[in-house]
């Protein structure tokens, strides 16, 4: 019974990570062409993006990533894109539309203060401190969970742009950090290895 509960909890938390796992890349890089798409990533890491995506109904696989540049190449027998910088990409966590290389979004940073935030370092090492930086002052509840679903930390911050979370008392492993504001909820995977 405990094993089934653990597997259910793990599946549920993995679903949260996938559903809130990553924002769309903000723009298309200048090296894009109709068979290889180059995304510029400004938040998250290469591991936050899936190996396989769909662009305008065509299958693409990740062909490279160096931290800020993410490349996907069309999988044969799919044909090249009709445009290298205007298309719709499905990353599995949501659909992202690009026009002339720029992400088209309904997100408004004034409405959604969690858009464009960063978490670093990840993996967490040394002193066990995680730094969270928001683009604008945010009122948010931040919770940290282990993979069994047990909440380890829950703190509410008022109008803060920079937050430090101390994980130094916890063992090395994978944790989930949930950030909740009035307008949105995000969950991120945090790796603690000291």
Secondary structure in CASP SS format (residue, H / E / C, confidence):
PFRMAT SS
TARGET T0000
AUTHOR 0000-0000-0000
METHOD secondary structure of the structure
MODEL  1
X C 1.00
X H 1.00
X H 1.00
X H 1.00
X H 1.00
X H 1.00
X H 1.00
X H 1.00
X H 1.00
X H 1.00
X H 1.00
X H 1.00
X H 1.00
X H 1.00
X H 1.00
X H 1.00
X H 1.00
X H 1.00
X H 1.00
X C 1.00
X C 1.00
X C 1.00
X C 1.00
X C 1.00
X C 1.00
X C 1.00
X E 1.00
X E 1.00
X C 1.00
X C 1.00
X C 1.00
X C 1.00
X C 1.00
X C 1.00
X C 1.00
X E 1.00
X E 1.00
X E 1.00
X E 1.00
X E 1.00
X C 1.00
X C 1.00
X C 1.00
X C 1.00
X C 1.00
X H 1.00
X H 1.00
X H 1.00
X C 1.00
X C 1.00
X C 1.00
X E 1.00
X E 1.00
X E 1.00
X E 1.00
X C 1.00
X C 1.00
X E 1.00
X E 1.00
X E 1.00
X E 1.00
X E 1.00
X E 1.00
X E 1.00
X E 1.00
X C 1.00
X C 1.00
X C 1.00
X E 1.00
X E 1.00
X E 1.00
X E 1.00
X E 1.00
X E 1.00
X C 1.00
X C 1.00
X C 1.00
X C 1.00
X C 1.00
X C 1.00
X C 1.00
X C 1.00
X C 1.00
X C 1.00
X C 1.00
X C 1.00
X E 1.00
X E 1.00
X E 1.00
X E 1.00
X C 1.00
X C 1.00
X C 1.00
X C 1.00
X E 1.00
X E 1.00
X E 1.00
X E 1.00
X E 1.00
X C 1.00
X C 1.00
X E 1.00
X E 1.00
X E 1.00
X C 1.00
X C 1.00
X C 1.00
X C 1.00
X C 1.00
X C 1.00
X C 1.00
X C 1.00
X C 1.00
X C 1.00
X C 1.00
X C 1.00
X C 1.00
X E 1.00
X E 1.00
X E 1.00
X C 1.00
X C 1.00
X C 1.00
X E 1.00
X C 1.00
X C 1.00
X C 1.00
X C 1.00
X E 1.00
X E 1.00
X E 1.00
X E 1.00
X E 1.00
X E 1.00
X E 1.00
X E 1.00
X E 1.00
X E 1.00
X E 1.00
X E 1.00
X E 1.00
X E 1.00
X E 1.00
X E 1.00
X E 1.00
X C 1.00
X C 1.00
X C 1.00
X C 1.00
X C 1.00
X E 1.00
X E 1.00
X E 1.00
X E 1.00
X E 1.00
X E 1.00
X E 1.00
X E 1.00
X E 1.00
X E 1.00
X E 1.00
X E 1.00
X E 1.00
X E 1.00
X E 1.00
X E 1.00
X C 1.00
X C 1.00
X C 1.00
X C 1.00
X C 1.00
X C 1.00
X E 1.00
X E 1.00
X E 1.00
X E 1.00
X E 1.00
X E 1.00
X E 1.00
X E 1.00
X C 1.00
X C 1.00
X C 1.00
X C 1.00
X E 1.00
X E 1.00
X E 1.00
X E 1.00
X E 1.00
X E 1.00
X E 1.00
X E 1.00
X C 1.00
X C 1.00
END
